[in-house]
């Protein structure tokens, strides 16, 4: 490439400590090896802003926007403009001005849009290549939330799903390449398009990877409290104000753990992740539950787990929490939804179970010593051999070049 890249992201790609930021972090680093990269993104809090120096070491230039707009205000704007709240929440005139100035001053050949909320910053007249990384199909996620909610949240989520579906259509038509995290998300998007798309083969999968050198059981010590108490210890990790994670954790607490403790009375369930909502915190210390909140390092908890549970009922894309647990040599029991896109084999690399009774049975089987060891060893071998970030992102350079060649022929 002789030109430069503009990378648009809805969150600063540092630190890589949650699903979307892990993917954007590795994408940004990879793109920076191909060409000079300019970054425009949002920060959610002072912790994010503390990583400005990390971003400065990679980006040729950057603009960070402190996202202070409240959700109620974004909701009002969205109602007035008949648009998705997700778009209003990430709208900034300052970021738009930065993009316009950058495009007028620098030889930007490619705009990489990370997450659909940022597609609004691609100018109509931009003549270069647009790569749209939707990661997963957000509109389908909001549609899935709606049925289990009471009004007005049901209406809000139905509306968000419908309007995001329209925005996804617009962005797919605009982009030269459309990336999603798995083949199943690719097929889902193709089925949901509101009108046929010319050249629909531009929609393809670019999967997530895992840094198995960091997530390595040989590099950390067990978490002391878990190591010194009887178990078995079941662990669930994730952003604990994210609705699917909250629902999964409550499923364990209310339905799965009581059945497990009928067989293993000393079984404990550990919820590890930032921002646990109040209805989770109230279970801390109750009937074998421990709610840890944010921890400095997730690895000691995974190392100390007898089994990692991932009973997600709504799961889009590839679950980083599953890859992390597998890389740490954990026995993992997960739902079919959570297994989507991983590419591993049930009964060899992890145990897939749907329905409460099968899930409990699998959770009891997984903590037997021979099963725990064999599943953990097979899981780590699988991710080390097949899921490195370098391998997952290898096609990116060719996608960038192919898109530029195609545009040059137009």
C-alpha positions in Angstrom: 0.0 0.0 0.0 1.2 3.5 -0.8 -1.6 5.3 1.1 -2.8 5.4 4.7 -5.7 4.0 6.7 -8.3 5.6 8.9 -9.5 3.3 11.7 -12.9 4.1 13.2 -13.9 2.4 16.4 -16.7 2.9 18.9 -14.3 2.2 21.8 -10.5 2.8 22.2 -8.8 -0.5 21.4 -7.0 -0.4 24.7 -6.7 -2.2 27.0 -7.7 -5.5 25.2 -9.8 -6.7 28.2 -13.3 -7.2 26.7 -14.6 -8.9 23.6 -14.9 -6.0 21.1 -11.7 -4.3 22.4 -9.7 -7.5 22.1 -10.7 -7.8 18.4 -10.2 -4.1 17.6 -6.8 -4.1 19.4 -5.4 -6.9 17.3 -6.9 -5.5 14.1 -5.3 -2.1 14.7 -1.9 -3.6 15.4 -2.1 -5.7 12.2 -3.2 -2.8 10.1 -0.4 -0.6 11.5 2.0 -3.2 10.0 0.5 -2.6 6.6 0.3 1.2 6.5 0.3 4.3 8.6 -3.0 4.3 10.6 -5.0 7.2 11.9 -7.6 6.4 14.6 -10.8 8.1 15.6 -12.6 6.5 18.5 -14.5 7.0 21.8 -13.5 6.5 25.4 -16.1 5.6 28.1 -14.2 6.6 31.2 -10.9 7.8 32.8 -9.6 4.2 32.8 -9.9 4.2 29.0 -8.3 7.6 28.7 -5.3 6.4 30.7 -4.4 4.3 27.6 -4.0 7.3 25.3 -0.2 6.8 25.4 -0.6 3.2 24.2 -2.7 4.4 21.2 -0.1 7.1 20.5 2.6 4.5 20.0 0.6 2.9 17.2 -1.4 5.6 15.5 0.1 8.2 13.1 -2.6 10.5 14.5 -5.7 10.1 16.6 -8.8 11.7 18.0 -10.3 10.5 21.3 -13.8 11.6 22.1 -15.1 11.3 25.7 -18.5 9.8 25.3 -20.6 11.8 27.7 -24.0 11.7 26.0 -26.4 10.0 28.3 -28.6 7.1 27.0 -31.8 9.0 27.7 -30.6 11.9 25.6 -29.5 9.6 22.8 -32.9 8.0 23.0 -34.7 11.3 22.5 -32.4 12.2 19.6 -33.1 8.8 18.0 -36.9 9.2 18.4 -36.8 12.7 16.7 -34.6 11.5 13.8 -36.2 8.0 13.5 -32.9 6.3 13.9 -31.4 3.6 16.1 -30.3 4.7 19.5 -26.9 3.1 18.8 -26.3 5.7 16.1 -27.3 8.7 18.2 -25.3 7.5 21.2 -22.1 7.5 19.1 -22.6 10.7 17.2 -20.0 13.5 17.6 -19.5 16.6 15.6 -15.9 16.8 16.8 -15.2 13.3 15.5 -16.9 14.1 12.2 -14.7 17.3 11.9 -11.5 15.3 12.6 -12.4 12.8 9.8 -13.1 15.6 7.3 -9.9 17.4 8.1 -7.9 14.1 8.0 -9.3 13.1 4.6 -8.5 16.6 3.2 -4.9 16.5 4.4 -3.7 12.9 4.3 -3.6 10.2 1.5 -6.2 8.0 3.1 -6.9 5.0 0.8 -8.8 2.8 3.2 -11.4 3.5 5.9 -11.7 0.5 8.3 -15.1 0.8 10.1 -15.1 -1.2 13.3 -18.7 -1.8 14.4 -21.8 -0.5 12.6 -22.2 2.6 14.9 -19.2 4.1 13.2 -20.4 3.8 9.6 -22.0 7.2 9.9 -18.6 8.8 9.8 -17.7 7.6 6.2 -18.4 10.6 4.0 -20.6 10.1 1.0 -17.9 11.4 -1.4 -15.0 9.2 -0.1 -13.5 7.5 -3.2 -11.3 5.1 -1.4 -11.9 1.6 -0.1 -14.3 1.0 2.8 -13.9 -2.1 4.9 -16.9 -2.6 7.2 -16.3 -4.9 10.2 -19.7 -5.5 11.8 -18.2 -8.2 14.1 -21.7 -9.7 14.5 -25.2 -8.9 13.5 -26.3 -6.3 16.1 -29.9 -6.0 14.8 -30.5 -9.7 15.4 -29.2 -9.4 19.0 -31.7 -6.7 19.8 -34.5 -8.6 18.2 -33.5 -11.6 20.4 -33.6 -9.5 23.6 -37.2 -8.2 23.0 -39.4 -11.3 23.6 -38.2 -11.8 27.1 -38.8 -8.2 28.2 -41.8 -6.3 29.4 -43.0 -3.0 28.0 -41.6 -0.5 27.2 -38.2 -2.3 26.9 -39.7 -4.8 24.5 -40.8 -2.0 22.2 -37.4 -0.3 22.5 -35.5 -3.4 21.6 -37.8 -4.3 18.7 -37.4 -0.8 17.4 -33.7 -0.9 17.7 -33.5 -4.2 15.9 -35.6 -2.9 13.0 -33.7 0.3 12.6 -30.3 -1.3 12.9 -31.3 -3.8 10.2 -31.9 -0.9 7.9 -28.6 0.7 8.8 -26.8 -2.7 8.2 -28.4 -2.8 4.7 -27.1 0.7 4.0 -23.6 0.0 5.2 -23.3 -3.3 3.3 -24.3 -1.5 0.1 -21.7 1.2 0.8 -18.8 -1.0 1.7 -16.2 -2.8 -0.5 -15.6 -5.6 2.0 -17.9 -6.7 4.9 -16.4 -8.7 7.7 -18.0 -10.7 10.5 -16.5 -12.9 13.1 -17.9 -16.3 12.0 -19.4 -18.1 9.0 -22.7 -18.4 10.9 -22.8 -14.6 11.3 -22.1 -14.2 7.6 -25.0 -16.4 6.7 -27.3 -14.7 9.2 -26.5 -11.3 7.7 -27.1 -12.5 4.1 -30.5 -13.9 5.1 -31.5 -10.7 6.8 -30.6 -8.2 4.0 -33.7 -6.3 3.0 -32.8 -6.3 -0.7 -30.3 -8.2 -2.9 -26.7 -7.0 -2.7 -24.6 -6.9 -5.8 -21.4 -8.9 -5.2 -22.6 -10.5 -2.0 -19.4 -12.5 -1.9 -17.8 -9.4 -0.4 -19.4 -10.5 2.9 -17.0 -12.9 4.6 -15.7 -14.2 7.9 -12.6 -12.9 9.7 -12.5 -14.9 12.9 -11.2 -13.9 16.3 -8.0 -15.4 17.7 -6.4 -15.8 21.1 -3.0 -14.9 22.5 -2.1 -18.3 23.9 1.3 -17.0 25.0 -0.5 -14.7 27.4 -3.3 -17.1 28.3 -0.9 -19.8 29.4 -1.4 -21.8 32.6 2.3 -22.0 33.1 2.7 -18.3 33.6 0.4 -17.6 36.6 -0.3 -18.9 40.1 -3.8 -20.1 41.2 -6.1 -17.5 42.8 -5.4 -18.0 46.6 -9.0 -18.1 47.8 -10.1 -20.7 45.3 -7.0 -22.7 45.8 -7.4 -22.9 49.5 -11.2 -23.7 49.6 -13.0 -26.9 48.8 -15.0 -27.1 45.5 -15.5 -27.9 42.8 -15.1 -24.4 41.6 -17.3 -23.3 38.6 -16.3 -20.0 37.0 -18.1 -17.6 34.7 -16.3 -14.6 33.2 -17.4 -11.5 31.2 -18.7 -8.0 31.3 -21.4 -8.4 34.0 -23.7 -5.5 33.0 -24.1 -7.1 29.5 -27.6 -8.5 29.4 -26.8 -12.0 27.9 -24.0 -12.5 30.5 -26.4 -11.4 33.3 -29.0 -13.8 32.1 -26.5 -16.6 31.9 -25.2 -16.0 35.4 -28.7 -15.9 36.8 -29.5 -19.1 35.1 -26.6 -20.8 36.9 -27.5 -19.3 40.2 -31.2 -20.1 40.1 -31.4 -23.3 38.1 -28.1 -25.0 37.5 -26.1 -24.5 40.7 -28.8 -25.8 43.1 -29.0 -29.1 41.0 -25.2 -29.4 41.0 -25.1 -28.9 44.8 -27.6 -31.7 45.3 -24.8 -34.0 44.1 -21.8 -31.9 45.2 -22.9 -29.8 48.2 -19.7 -27.8 48.4 -19.7 -26.7 44.7 -19.1 -23.0 44.3 -19.9 -20.6 41.5 -17.7 -17.6 40.9 -18.8 -14.7 38.7 -15.7 -12.7 37.6 -16.0 -9.6 35.6 -16.5 -5.8 35.7 -19.7 -3.9 36.6 -21.9 -6.7 38.0 -25.4 -5.4 38.2 -27.2 -5.1 41.6 -29.3 -8.3 41.0 -26.1 -10.3 40.7 -24.3 -8.6 43.6 -27.1 -9.6 46.0 -26.1 -13.2 45.6 -22.5 -12.7 46.7 -21.9 -15.1 49.6 -25.2 -16.8 49.2 -25.5 -20.6 48.7 -22.1 -21.1 47.1 -22.1 -18.0 45.0 -19.2 -15.5 44.9 -19.4 -12.2 42.9 -15.9 -10.9 42.4 -16.5 -7.9 40.1 -13.5 -6.5 38.2 -10.2 -8.3 38.9 -6.7 -7.3 37.9 -6.0 -10.5 36.1 -8.6 -13.1 35.0 -6.0 -15.9 34.5 -5.6 -17.0 38.1 -9.4 -17.6 38.3 -9.3 -19.6 35.1 -6.3 -21.6 36.3 -8.2 -22.3 39.6 -11.4 -23.3 38.0 -12.4 -27.0 38.0 -14.8 -26.0 35.2 -15.8 -22.9 33.2 -19.5 -22.6 32.5 -20.8 -20.6 29.5 -24.6 -21.2 29.4 -25.4 -18.3 27.1 -28.8 -18.3 25.6 -28.1 -15.4 23.3 -24.6 -15.4 21.8 -23.4 -13.4 18.7 -20.1 -14.2 17.0 -17.2 -15.9 18.7 -17.0 -15.9 22.4 -13.6 -14.7 23.6 -14.4 -16.0 27.1 -14.5 -19.5 25.6 -11.2 -19.1 23.8 -9.5 -17.7 26.9 -10.7 -20.6 29.1 -9.6 -23.1 26.5 -6.2 -21.5 26.2 -5.8 -21.7 30.0 -6.4 -25.5 29.8 -9.9 -25.3 31.4 -12.7 -27.9 31.1 -15.5 -25.9 29.5 -19.2 -26.7 29.5 -21.1 -24.4 27.1 -24.4 -23.9 25.2 -24.7 -24.6 21.5 -25.0 -20.8 21.0 -21.7 -20.1 22.9 -19.9 -22.8 20.8 -20.8 -21.2 17.5 -17.8 -20.1 15.5 -15.2 -21.8 17.8 -14.7 -24.8 15.4 -13.8 -27.2 18.2 -15.3 -30.7 18.7 -17.9 -31.5 21.3 -16.8 -34.2 23.8 -13.1 -33.7 22.8 -12.3 -30.0 23.3 -15.3 -29.0 25.4 -18.8 -30.3 26.4 -21.9 -28.8 24.6 -25.2 -29.0 26.5 -28.6 -27.4 26.0 -31.4 -27.5 28.5 -30.9 -27.3 32.2 -30.8 -31.0 33.0 -28.2 -31.9 30.3 -26.1 -28.8 31.3 -26.0 -30.0 34.9 -25.1 -33.5 33.9 -22.2 -32.2 31.7 -21.1 -29.8 34.5 -20.9 -32.8 36.9 -19.0 -34.9 34.4 -16.5 -32.2 33.5 -15.1 -31.9 37.1 -14.2 -35.5 37.4 -10.4 -35.5 37.4 -9.8 -37.6 34.3 -12.4 -35.5 32.3 -11.1 -32.2 33.6 -7.5 -33.0 32.6 -8.3 -34.5 29.2 -10.7 -31.7 28.2 -8.3 -29.1 29.4 -5.3 -30.5 27.6 -7.2 -31.0 24.3 -8.7 -27.5 24.6 -5.3 -25.8 25.0 -3.7 -27.8 22.2 -6.6 -26.8 19.9 -6.3 -23.1 20.4 -2.5 -23.0 20.3 -2.5 -24.9 17.0 -5.4 -23.2 15.2 -6.5 -19.9 16.9 -3.5 -17.5 17.0 -4.3 -13.9 16.1 -1.6 -14.0 13.4 -3.3 -16.9 11.7 -6.8 -15.4 12.0 -5.7 -12.0 10.6 -3.5 -13.3 7.8 -6.2 -12.7 5.1 -6.5 -9.0 6.0 -3.6 -7.8 3.9 -5.0 -9.5 0.8 -8.5 -8.1 1.5 -7.2 -4.6 1.6 -5.2 -5.0 -1.5 -8.0 -6.8 -3.4 -10.4 -4.0 -2.5 -8.1 -1.4 -3.8 -7.5 -3.2 -7.0 -11.2 -3.6 -7.6 -11.8 0.2 -7.0 -9.0 1.1 -9.4 -10.8 -0.9 -12.1 -14.0 1.0 -11.6 
